């Protein structure tokens, strides 16, 4: 609740794991990879935030061959976090169709845990 008992105040900060792109309401280790979470502001984004996010999440084109890049795109489209999709796309032992189905049908944290 607000100071005067009105509407609840919006949470000013939340936390994100940079490698996994998972958001958390409180600070602490990431439940997926164990890395520490970083505070992020819930302030309105800059006008060019979409371009900044796209550039930050763009895969390294020299890292991917065409089949790996295609696998990466399919995983991201299915809902996989970018860094996790890069790892899965490069691992040819992972069944792409099963992985995409898991990301489409399970909550994100459960999908990552299943596919680890």
N, CA, C and O of each residue as an XYZ file, in Angstrom:
464
protein
N       0.834     -1.176      0.000
C       0.000      0.000      0.000
C       0.879      1.238      0.000
O       2.013      1.221      0.479
N       0.344      2.281     -0.533
C       1.053      3.554     -0.524
C       1.154      4.093      0.891
O       0.612      3.503      1.825
N       1.837      5.195      1.048
C       2.025      5.769      2.366
C       0.706      6.187      3.008
O       0.570      6.135      4.231
N      -0.260      6.597      2.202
C      -1.532      7.061      2.732
C      -2.636      6.021      2.611
O      -3.809      6.363      2.765
N      -2.306      4.779      2.343
C      -3.289      3.713      2.296
C      -4.021      3.605      0.973
O      -5.026      2.898      0.906
N      -3.575      4.260     -0.073
C      -4.224      4.213     -1.382
C      -3.733      3.022     -2.187
O      -3.576      1.919     -1.665
N      -3.495      3.267     -3.463
C      -3.001      2.206     -4.344
C      -1.600      1.768     -3.921
O      -0.834      2.563     -3.379
N      -1.271      0.504     -4.171
C       0.095      0.079     -3.860
C       1.081      0.784     -4.779
O       0.800      1.016     -5.955
N       2.234      1.119     -4.227
C       3.265      1.776     -5.022
C       3.915      0.750     -5.936
O       4.145     -0.385     -5.518
N       4.218      1.124     -7.180
C       4.880      0.166     -8.067
C       6.284     -0.133     -7.558
O       6.957      0.732     -6.996
N       6.702     -1.345     -7.761
C       8.041     -1.743     -7.346
C       9.048     -1.005     -8.209
O       8.989     -1.086     -9.436
N       9.961     -0.294     -7.591
C      10.924      0.516     -8.329
C      12.004     -0.357     -8.977
O      12.449     -0.056    -10.085
N      12.425     -1.411     -8.318
C      13.497     -2.244     -8.846
C      13.065     -3.697     -8.889
O      12.336     -4.170     -8.017
N      13.518     -4.386     -9.901
C      13.428     -5.838     -9.917
C      14.816     -6.320    -10.300
O      15.720     -5.505    -10.484
N      14.999     -7.608    -10.421
C      16.335     -8.146    -10.644
C      16.322     -9.100    -11.827
O      15.331     -9.789    -12.066
N      17.436     -9.140    -12.574
C      17.543     -9.969    -13.760
C      18.877    -10.686    -13.773
O      19.909    -10.122    -13.408
N      18.839    -11.941    -14.199
C      20.061    -12.701    -14.433
C      20.493    -12.404    -15.868
O      19.768    -12.714    -16.813
N      21.652    -11.814    -16.027
C      22.117    -11.444    -17.369
C      22.306    -12.646    -18.292
O      21.857    -12.582    -19.437
N      22.948    -13.744    -17.860
C      23.138    -14.868    -18.780
C      21.836    -15.550    -19.200
O      21.706    -15.976    -20.348
N      20.872    -15.659    -18.286
C      19.642    -16.400    -18.585
C      18.470    -15.509    -18.991
O      17.475    -16.008    -19.517
N      18.571    -14.209    -18.758
C      17.495    -13.252    -19.026
C      16.238    -13.542    -18.215
O      15.130    -13.230    -18.649
N      16.407    -14.135    -17.044
C      15.274    -14.403    -16.165
C      15.115    -13.235    -15.199
O      16.106    -12.713    -14.688
N      13.870    -12.820    -14.944
C      13.580    -11.731    -14.011
C      13.130    -12.297    -12.676
O      12.462    -13.330    -12.618
N      13.505    -11.606    -11.599
C      13.138    -12.017    -10.248
C      12.690    -10.792     -9.462
O      13.177     -9.691     -9.719
N      11.768    -10.957     -8.504
C      11.308     -9.821     -7.716
C      12.308     -9.396     -6.644
O      12.276     -8.251     -6.193
N      13.206    -10.311     -6.223
C      14.158     -9.999     -5.165
C      15.562    -10.405     -5.590
O      15.741    -11.247     -6.470
N      16.557     -9.791     -4.949
C      17.950    -10.119     -5.248
C      18.272    -11.517     -4.763
O      17.645    -12.023     -3.833
N      19.252    -12.136     -5.395
C      19.687    -13.463     -5.008
C      20.236    -14.190     -6.215
O      20.292    -13.622     -7.305
N      20.642    -15.439     -6.041
C      21.187    -16.176     -7.183
C      20.076    -16.593     -8.147
O      18.934    -16.811     -7.743
N      20.429    -16.697     -9.413
C      19.498    -17.162    -10.443
C      19.141    -18.619    -10.142
O      20.008    -19.412     -9.778
N      17.870    -18.962    -10.294
C      17.433    -20.320    -10.016
C      17.839    -21.288    -11.121
O      17.752    -22.502    -10.941
N      18.281    -20.766    -12.260
C      18.647    -21.618    -13.385
C      20.152    -21.859    -13.434
O      20.607    -23.002    -13.459
N      20.926    -20.756    -13.446
C      22.375    -20.945    -13.596
C      23.164    -20.653    -12.328
O      24.346    -20.990    -12.253
N      22.534    -20.030    -11.321
C      23.221    -19.742    -10.069
C      23.992    -18.436    -10.053
O      24.526    -18.058     -9.010
N      24.067    -17.728    -11.186
C      24.755    -16.438    -11.212
C      23.981    -15.413    -10.389
O      22.769    -15.549    -10.219
N      24.668    -14.380     -9.872
C      23.955    -13.350     -9.124
C      23.055    -12.529    -10.059
O      23.358    -12.355    -11.239
N      21.957    -12.035     -9.509
C      21.058    -11.203    -10.297
C      21.460     -9.745    -10.150
O      22.045     -9.357     -9.139
N      21.150     -8.938    -11.157
C      21.480     -7.520    -11.173
C      20.199     -6.704    -11.071
O      19.182     -7.075    -11.658
N      20.237     -5.582    -10.321
C      19.040     -4.750    -10.247
C      18.773     -4.078    -11.597
O      19.696     -3.654    -12.293
N      17.505     -3.995    -11.939
C      17.104     -3.274    -13.146
C      16.004     -2.306    -12.760
O      15.217     -2.588    -11.857
N      15.942     -1.199    -13.416
C      14.956     -0.180    -13.111
C      13.664     -0.472    -13.840
O      13.681     -0.973    -14.964
N      12.551     -0.167    -13.216
C      11.258     -0.283    -13.871
C      10.814      1.063    -14.434
O       9.639      1.255    -14.747
N      11.766      2.000    -14.563
C      11.455      3.285    -15.178
C      11.096      3.074    -16.640
O      11.488      2.064    -17.224
N      10.361      3.998    -17.249
C      10.036      3.845    -18.671
C      11.306      3.742    -19.505
O      12.281      4.435    -19.214
N      11.324      2.902    -20.526
C      12.529      2.726    -21.340
C      12.804      3.936    -22.233
O      11.925      4.759    -22.489
N      14.032      4.016    -22.689
C      14.407      5.054    -23.650
C      13.620      4.848    -24.933
O      13.066      3.774    -25.169
N      13.576      5.886    -25.758
C      12.845      5.808    -27.022
C      13.432      4.744    -27.947
O      12.694      4.105    -28.697
N      14.739      4.548    -27.905
C      15.380      3.588    -28.808
C      15.694      2.268    -28.106
O      16.633      1.573    -28.494
N      14.922      1.915    -27.078
C      15.210      0.714    -26.307
C      15.117     -0.554    -27.128
O      15.893     -1.482    -26.899
N      14.178     -0.631    -28.097
C      14.052     -1.845    -28.907
C      15.326     -2.095    -29.706
O      15.791     -3.230    -29.805
N      15.884     -1.040    -30.271
C      17.117     -1.181    -31.055
C      18.276     -1.615    -30.164
O      19.082     -2.454    -30.564
N      18.365     -1.053    -28.963
C      19.430     -1.424    -28.030
C      19.316     -2.890    -27.622
O      20.320     -3.601    -27.570
N      18.106     -3.340    -27.334
C      17.896     -4.733    -26.940
C      18.228     -5.666    -28.096
O      18.861     -6.704    -27.904
N      17.798     -5.290    -29.297
C      18.074     -6.132    -30.472
C      19.576     -6.267    -30.695
O      20.068     -7.365    -30.953
N      20.308     -5.157    -30.597
C      21.758     -5.199    -30.779
C      22.424     -6.021    -29.682
O      23.343     -6.791    -29.960
N      21.975     -5.867    -28.444
C      22.580     -6.596    -27.321
C      22.322     -8.094    -27.415
O      23.161     -8.894    -27.001
N      21.174     -8.480    -27.952
C      20.819     -9.894    -28.018
C      21.153    -10.553    -29.348
O      20.909    -11.747    -29.526
N      21.701     -9.800    -30.270
C      22.014    -10.370    -31.579
C      23.143    -11.390    -31.443
O      24.153    -11.107    -30.797
N      22.988    -12.556    -32.033
C      24.053    -13.554    -31.950
C      25.253    -13.138    -32.796
O      25.121    -12.365    -33.745
N      26.401    -13.652    -32.447
C      27.617    -13.383    -33.202
C      27.532    -14.132    -34.530
O      27.529    -15.363    -34.531
N      27.461    -13.416    -35.681
C      27.277    -14.104    -36.958
C      28.439    -15.023    -37.323
O      28.251    -15.979    -38.077
N      29.619    -14.755    -36.809
C      30.757    -15.617    -37.119
C      30.697    -16.930    -36.331
O      31.339    -17.909    -36.711
N      29.939    -16.954    -35.248
C      29.831    -18.147    -34.425
C      28.958    -19.219    -35.072
O      29.200    -20.411    -34.886
N      27.946    -18.801    -35.831
C      26.953    -19.723    -36.357
C      27.190    -20.095    -37.811
O      27.486    -19.240    -38.645
N      27.055    -21.383    -38.103
C      26.926    -21.787    -39.489
C      25.420    -21.736    -39.797
O      24.622    -21.489    -38.893
N      25.026    -21.963    -41.041
C      23.609    -21.807    -41.404
C      22.676    -22.740    -40.638
O      21.655    -22.263    -40.142
N      22.959    -24.046    -40.507
C      22.045    -24.902    -39.742
C      21.940    -24.493    -38.269
O      20.850    -24.516    -37.696
N      23.061    -24.123    -37.659
C      23.033    -23.718    -36.262
C      22.235    -22.432    -36.104
O      21.480    -22.281    -35.144
N      22.398    -21.514    -37.035
C      21.638    -20.261    -36.981
C      20.145    -20.541    -37.120
O      19.332    -19.934    -36.423
N      19.788    -21.442    -37.998
C      18.374    -21.786    -38.171
C      17.831    -22.409    -36.891
O      16.723    -22.078    -36.468
N      18.599    -23.313    -36.261
C      18.173    -23.924    -34.997
C      18.005    -22.850    -33.926
O      17.045    -22.875    -33.157
N      18.946    -21.908    -33.883
C      18.875    -20.794    -32.933
C      17.586    -20.000    -33.133
O      16.877    -19.721    -32.166
N      17.279    -19.637    -34.365
C      16.062    -18.865    -34.648
C      14.810    -19.623    -34.213
O      13.894    -19.024    -33.649
N      14.759    -20.917    -34.465
C      13.598    -21.717    -34.084
C      13.431    -21.747    -32.560
O      12.312    -21.654    -32.057
N      14.531    -21.874    -31.836
C      14.468    -21.907    -30.379
C      14.020    -20.568    -29.798
O      13.205    -20.533    -28.876
N      14.547    -19.475    -30.330
C      14.140    -18.150    -29.849
C      12.665    -17.916    -30.162
O      11.930    -17.395    -29.323
N      12.230    -18.292    -31.351
C      10.819    -18.150    -31.726
C       9.920    -18.960    -30.787
O       8.796    -18.548    -30.501
N      10.403    -20.097    -30.311
C       9.632    -20.943    -29.395
C       9.626    -20.398    -27.972
O       8.843    -20.856    -27.140
N      10.495    -19.417    -27.679
C      10.496    -18.791    -26.358
C      11.742    -18.989    -25.529
O      11.758    -18.619    -24.355
N      12.794    -19.563    -26.103
C      14.034    -19.772    -25.351
C      14.775    -18.446    -25.163
O      14.807    -17.629    -26.084
N      15.374    -18.215    -23.980
C      16.225    -17.040    -23.806
C      17.402    -17.109    -24.785
O      17.874    -18.199    -25.108
N      17.870    -15.969    -25.249
C      18.881    -15.904    -26.302
C      20.143    -16.688    -25.960
O      20.606    -17.495    -26.766
N      20.702    -16.460    -24.781
C      21.964    -17.141    -24.424
C      21.762    -18.654    -24.328
O      22.640    -19.425    -24.715
N      20.613    -19.073    -23.817
C      20.324    -20.498    -23.713
C      20.095    -21.092    -25.100
O      20.517    -22.216    -25.371
N      19.428    -20.341    -25.982
C      19.188    -20.809    -27.350
C      20.498    -20.990    -28.095
O      20.630    -21.923    -28.887
N      21.477    -20.111    -27.857
C      22.785    -20.255    -28.504
C      23.424    -21.586    -28.126
O      23.956    -22.292    -28.983
N      23.369    -21.927    -26.832
C      23.975    -23.184    -26.374
C      23.254    -24.389    -26.962
O      23.893    -25.326    -27.439
N      21.917    -24.367    -26.928
C      21.156    -25.493    -27.460
C      21.324    -25.631    -28.967
O      21.416    -26.746    -29.478
N      21.365    -24.518    -29.679
C      21.498    -24.561    -31.141
C      22.823    -25.179    -31.555
O      22.894    -25.900    -32.550
N      23.866    -24.899    -30.793
C      25.188    -25.415    -31.143
C      25.348    -26.896    -30.783
O      26.213    -27.579    -31.331
N      24.517    -27.386    -29.866
C      24.599    -28.781    -29.419
C      23.697    -29.647    -30.302
O      22.480    -29.669    -30.121
N      24.299    -30.355    -31.253
C      23.517    -31.161    -32.201
C      22.925    -32.420    -31.579
O      22.151    -33.118    -32.234
N      23.273    -32.727    -30.324
C      22.667    -33.881    -29.666
C      21.274    -33.547    -29.131
O      20.512    -34.448    -28.778
N      20.939    -32.249    -29.069
C      19.626    -31.818    -28.589
C      18.610    -31.957    -29.720
O      18.827    -31.448    -30.819
N      17.512    -32.639    -29.451
C      16.425    -32.779    -30.426
C      15.713    -31.436    -30.519
O      15.025    -31.028    -29.583
N      15.873    -30.754    -31.636
C      15.327    -29.407    -31.815
C      13.810    -29.385    -31.666
O      13.273    -28.492    -31.010
N      13.117    -30.339    -32.254
C      11.657    -30.342    -32.194
C      11.166    -30.526    -30.757
O      10.204    -29.880    -30.342
N      11.822    -31.405    -29.999
C      11.439    -31.603    -28.608
C      11.727    -30.345    -27.792
O      10.898    -29.932    -26.981
N      12.889    -29.735    -27.999
C      13.260    -28.538    -27.248
C      12.273    -27.401    -27.522
O      11.848    -26.716    -26.591
N      11.910    -27.197    -28.774
C      10.946    -26.136    -29.118
C       9.593    -26.415    -28.482
O       8.926    -25.499    -27.999
N       9.193    -27.668    -28.483
C       7.901    -28.030    -27.884
C       7.914    -27.760    -26.380
O       6.932    -27.263    -25.827
N       9.017    -28.084    -25.726
C       9.131    -27.828    -24.291
C       9.022    -26.334    -24.020
O       8.318    -25.931    -23.094
N       9.706    -25.499    -24.808
C       9.648    -24.051    -24.591
C       8.262    -23.490    -24.877
O       7.848    -22.528    -24.230
N       7.538    -24.061    -25.825
C       6.194    -23.563    -26.122
C       5.173    -23.974    -25.067
O       4.218    -23.238    -24.818
N       5.358    -25.135    -24.446
C       4.314    -25.682    -23.583
C       4.594    -25.579    -22.088
O       3.662    -25.681    -21.290
N       5.837    -25.383    -21.687
C       6.163    -25.329    -20.258
C       6.512    -23.897    -19.856
O       6.945    -23.107    -20.695
N       6.324    -23.557    -18.576
C       6.813    -22.256    -18.109
C       8.316    -22.171    -18.354
O       9.011    -23.187    -18.336
N       8.809    -20.969    -18.582
C      10.206    -20.777    -18.983
C      11.194    -21.399    -18.002
O      12.119    -22.093    -18.422
N      11.018    -21.165    -16.713
C      11.988    -21.708    -15.757
C      11.986    -23.237    -15.750
O      13.040    -23.855    -15.599
N      10.811    -23.849    -15.911
C      10.723    -25.305    -15.983
C      11.338    -25.828    -17.279
O      12.026    -26.848    -17.274
N      11.092    -25.134    -18.383
C      11.654    -25.558    -19.682
C      13.181    -25.566    -19.637
O      13.817    -26.503    -20.121
N      13.762    -24.524    -19.055
C      15.229    -24.456    -18.967
C      15.740    -25.580    -18.075
O      16.743    -26.219    -18.393
N      15.054    -25.824    -16.957
C      15.477    -26.901    -16.051
C      15.402    -28.258    -16.738
O      16.293    -29.088    -16.558
N      14.357    -28.497    -17.519
C      14.216    -29.772    -18.235
C      15.344    -29.958    -19.237
O      15.877    -31.060    -19.373
N      15.705    -28.910    -19.927
C      16.669    -29.022    -21.025
C      18.122    -28.851    -20.598
O      19.024    -28.988    -21.424
N      18.362    -28.557    -19.329
C      19.749    -28.410    -18.870
C      20.465    -29.698    -18.941
O      21.645    -29.769    -18.595
